[in-house]
Amino acid sequence: MKLHGYFRSSAAWRLRIALALKGLRYGDVFVHLRRGEQREPTHLARNPQGLVPVLELDDGTMLTQSLAILEWLEEIHPIPPILPADPIERAKARAVGLAVACEIHPVQNLKVLNRLRRDAGFDDAAVTAWAAQTNADGLAACEAMVADRPGRFLFGSRPTVAEICVVPQLGNARRFGVDVSRFPRLIAAEAAAMEMPAFADAVPGKQPDAE
């Protein structure tokens, strides 16, 4: 397998975590988002949306959208699981993951921030404030969703899709200057996750294409 991604992409970050948790080996193909490589014909042939990540399977199949790929991984490589066994808990864990991937991440990704600069005339300070507020509001909702849950992780004794999505988003939030200490339950789960090599080795600064 090959993972087409970018070191700072939180969606690619999710897959680095999940692939490591599953013990799956892959090769890296770097797509530099700030240089616009995602809009080149070779990448658009892999993903017409012009986004990362893309997981290229050994037979040439291209899988896109990080949460869809996480579901595929769970179906094809179910051990160790990244979803709880109980159906209600699975739905709740998915809800946290979707809150990050569908409600927070898309509104503060590079494409949106560039459009704010170009089309809406926002200066850099206003763009950063937009991204920070989007992260803060979304993570506050996630914190409320899990605030009363016990244990080291959010949904049981091991990390799930919830941590796989929340940990990179906390990283994004810090990059935009958000005080994440207001989310103690998320921070506690992040701390537990970061004790695991799958999480610790997936951070952007440890990737070969990190700047």
Backbone torsions as a table, in degrees:
resi	resn	phi	psi	omega
1	MET	NA	154.1	174.4
2	LYS	-128.6	137.5	176.8
3	LEU	-107.5	111.5	175.8
4	HIS	-87.1	115.5	-175.1
5	GLY	-159.0	-171.3	-178.5
6	TYR	-140.7	138.7	-170.1
7	PHE	-55.7	-35.6	-174.3
8	ARG	-92.9	-7.7	178.5
9	SER	-66.4	120.0	179.7
10	SER	-69.1	-28.1	177.2
11	ALA	-67.9	-42.2	175.1
12	ALA	-66.8	-36.2	177.0
13	TRP	-57.4	-42.8	178.1
14	ARG	-56.4	-43.9	-177.3
15	LEU	-71.3	-34.8	175.8
16	ARG	-58.8	-41.9	178.1
17	ILE	-62.9	-51.5	-174.3
18	ALA	-63.9	-42.8	179.4
19	LEU	-62.2	-38.6	177.7
20	ALA	-69.0	-41.9	177.3
21	LEU	-58.9	-37.5	-179.3
22	LYS	-81.3	-6.9	-179.9
23	GLY	72.3	29.9	-176.4
24	LEU	-100.7	135.3	179.5
25	ARG	-90.5	146.6	179.8
26	TYR	-155.3	160.9	173.3
27	GLY	-101.7	151.1	179.2
28	ASP	-93.9	137.5	167.1
29	VAL	-125.0	119.0	-171.6
30	PHE	-92.6	132.0	178.8
31	VAL	-120.8	106.4	-173.4
32	HIS	-80.7	106.4	-174.3
33	LEU	-67.7	-38.1	-176.9
34	ARG	-72.8	-17.6	173.9
35	ARG	-93.9	-0.2	177.2
36	GLY	79.3	16.9	-177.5
37	GLU	-64.7	-21.0	178.4
38	GLN	-69.1	-14.7	-179.8
39	ARG	-99.8	1.4	178.5
40	GLU	-75.4	149.6	-176.3
41	PRO	-54.3	-37.3	-178.5
42	THR	-63.0	-36.9	179.1
43	HIS	-79.9	-36.5	177.6
44	LEU	-63.1	-27.1	174.9
45	ALA	-67.5	-28.8	176.5
46	ARG	-80.1	-41.6	-176.6
47	ASN	-143.4	102.8	-178.5
48	PRO	-59.6	-17.3	176.3
49	GLN	-74.8	-15.5	-177.8
50	GLY	68.1	41.0	-178.0
51	LEU	-125.7	163.2	167.1
52	VAL	-118.5	155.5	5.7
53	PRO	-87.9	163.6	165.6
54	VAL	-126.9	129.0	174.0
55	LEU	-101.6	114.0	-180.0
56	GLU	-95.4	117.5	-179.1
57	LEU	-80.3	166.6	-175.3
58	ASP	-61.9	-25.5	179.8
59	ASP	-90.1	6.6	179.0
60	GLY	93.5	-6.0	176.6
61	THR	-62.8	137.4	178.3
62	MET	-109.0	121.9	176.4
63	LEU	-107.7	136.5	-178.4
64	THR	-126.2	170.7	-178.1
65	GLN	67.8	113.0	-169.8
66	SER	-58.8	-41.7	-178.2
67	LEU	-70.5	-33.4	174.5
68	ALA	-64.5	-38.7	179.0
69	ILE	-68.6	-38.4	176.2
70	LEU	-60.2	-41.9	178.1
71	GLU	-64.3	-40.8	177.9
72	TRP	-61.8	-45.1	178.8
73	LEU	-58.3	-41.4	-178.8
74	GLU	-66.1	-34.9	-179.9
75	GLU	-74.5	-40.0	-174.2
76	ILE	-87.9	-33.2	-178.6
77	HIS	-128.8	74.3	-170.1
78	PRO	-73.1	-11.0	-177.6
79	ILE	-118.1	127.5	-7.5
80	PRO	-75.0	150.3	-176.8
81	PRO	-73.1	150.5	172.4
82	ILE	-115.4	14.6	172.5
83	LEU	-131.4	144.8	177.1
84	PRO	-63.6	160.4	179.8
85	ALA	-74.9	-37.3	-177.0
86	ASP	-73.9	132.8	-177.0
87	PRO	-59.6	-38.5	178.1
88	ILE	-66.2	-44.0	178.5
89	GLU	-64.4	-36.1	176.6
90	ARG	-61.4	-44.1	179.8
91	ALA	-63.5	-39.4	-179.6
92	LYS	-69.9	-39.5	177.4
93	ALA	-64.8	-43.5	176.3
94	ARG	-60.0	-38.6	-178.9
95	ALA	-61.0	-41.1	177.3
96	VAL	-64.6	-45.5	178.4
97	GLY	-59.7	-42.8	179.9
98	LEU	-69.8	-33.9	176.8
99	ALA	-59.6	-38.0	177.2
100	VAL	-73.5	-53.2	-170.1
101	ALA	-72.7	-28.0	-175.6
102	CYS	-106.3	-26.5	-173.7
103	GLU	-108.0	-33.8	-177.7
104	ILE	-97.2	-60.3	-171.1
105	HIS	-55.5	-47.5	-174.5
106	PRO	-64.3	-27.4	-174.7
107	VAL	-82.7	-11.2	-179.5
108	GLN	-127.5	20.5	179.6
109	ASN	-83.5	173.5	-171.7
110	LEU	-60.0	-39.6	-178.4
111	LYS	-61.4	-45.1	179.8
112	VAL	-67.2	-44.0	-178.5
113	LEU	-64.3	-39.0	176.4
114	ASN	-65.2	-36.2	179.1
115	ARG	-68.3	-35.5	175.9
116	LEU	-62.4	-40.4	178.0
117	ARG	-67.5	-48.0	-171.7
118	ARG	-76.2	-48.2	-171.0
119	ASP	-96.0	-33.2	-177.2
120	ALA	-99.0	-8.2	176.2
121	GLY	74.9	20.5	177.3
122	PHE	-69.7	139.7	171.8
123	ASP	-84.0	175.6	-174.6
124	ASP	-60.5	-37.7	-179.8
125	ALA	-64.7	-41.6	179.9
126	ALA	-68.2	-37.6	178.3
127	VAL	-64.5	-43.8	178.5
128	THR	-63.2	-41.1	178.5
129	ALA	-63.1	-40.1	176.3
130	TRP	-58.4	-50.5	-177.7
131	ALA	-63.9	-40.8	-179.9
132	ALA	-63.7	-44.0	-178.7
133	GLN	-67.1	-38.7	177.4
134	THR	-60.6	-45.1	178.1
135	ASN	-64.1	-46.7	-176.6
136	ALA	-62.2	-46.1	-179.0
137	ASP	-63.9	-45.0	-177.6
138	GLY	-67.9	-41.5	179.5
139	LEU	-70.0	-30.8	175.1
140	ALA	-62.2	-39.4	177.0
141	ALA	-66.1	-42.4	177.8
142	CYS	-62.2	-41.5	177.7
143	GLU	-58.3	-43.6	179.7
144	ALA	-64.9	-32.0	-179.7
145	MET	-67.9	-25.7	-173.0
146	VAL	-124.9	5.2	-170.0
147	ALA	-58.0	-33.4	-175.2
148	ASP	-98.0	12.4	-176.7
149	ARG	-87.0	133.2	-179.0
150	PRO	-83.2	172.4	171.9
151	GLY	95.3	171.5	-178.8
152	ARG	-73.0	-37.3	179.8
153	PHE	-105.8	171.8	-172.1
154	LEU	-78.0	-29.2	-175.4
155	PHE	-138.7	64.2	176.0
156	GLY	112.2	-157.8	-170.8
157	SER	-93.2	1.9	178.3
158	ARG	-144.0	160.9	-178.7
159	PRO	-69.4	151.6	-179.3
160	THR	-129.2	-170.6	176.0
161	VAL	-55.8	-25.6	179.1
162	ALA	-63.3	-53.0	177.8
163	GLU	-65.1	-36.9	-179.6
164	ILE	-58.8	-33.2	178.7
165	CYS	-90.8	-38.7	-174.5
166	VAL	-70.3	-41.5	-175.5
167	VAL	-60.1	-49.3	176.0
168	PRO	-62.6	-34.2	-179.1
169	GLN	-69.9	-34.7	173.0
170	LEU	-62.5	-37.8	175.6
171	GLY	-61.4	-43.7	176.0
172	ASN	-60.0	-45.5	-177.4
173	ALA	-59.6	-44.0	178.4
174	ARG	-62.1	-39.2	-178.8
175	ARG	-61.5	-30.2	179.3
176	PHE	-95.5	9.9	172.3
177	GLY	85.8	18.3	179.8
178	VAL	-77.8	136.5	173.9
179	ASP	-80.1	98.2	-174.5
180	VAL	-82.6	-2.5	178.6
181	SER	-64.5	-14.9	178.2
182	ARG	-75.8	-2.2	-178.7
183	PHE	-118.3	66.9	-170.9
184	PRO	-62.8	-34.8	-178.9
185	ARG	-69.9	-40.6	177.2
186	LEU	-65.2	-41.3	-178.9
187	ILE	-65.2	-38.6	178.6
188	ALA	-64.2	-42.1	178.3
189	ALA	-67.4	-37.9	176.5
190	GLU	-61.0	-44.4	-179.3
191	ALA	-60.9	-41.9	177.6
192	ALA	-64.0	-42.5	-179.5
193	ALA	-64.8	-39.1	-175.9
194	MET	-70.8	-8.3	171.5
195	GLU	-75.1	-12.1	-177.8
196	MET	-98.5	135.3	179.8
197	PRO	-56.2	-33.7	-178.9
198	ALA	-58.5	-35.0	177.8
199	PHE	-86.1	-46.3	-175.6
200	ALA	-62.8	-37.0	-177.3
201	ASP	-82.0	-10.1	-176.3
202	ALA	-91.1	-5.1	-175.3
203	VAL	-64.2	149.4	-176.1
204	PRO	-53.7	-41.8	-175.7
205	GLY	-64.2	-15.9	179.7
206	LYS	-96.8	3.1	-177.3
207	GLN	-86.4	148.0	-176.7
208	PRO	-60.1	-26.7	-179.0
209	ASP	-94.9	9.5	-179.3
210	ALA	-63.9	142.4	-178.9
211	GLU	-105.1	NA	NA
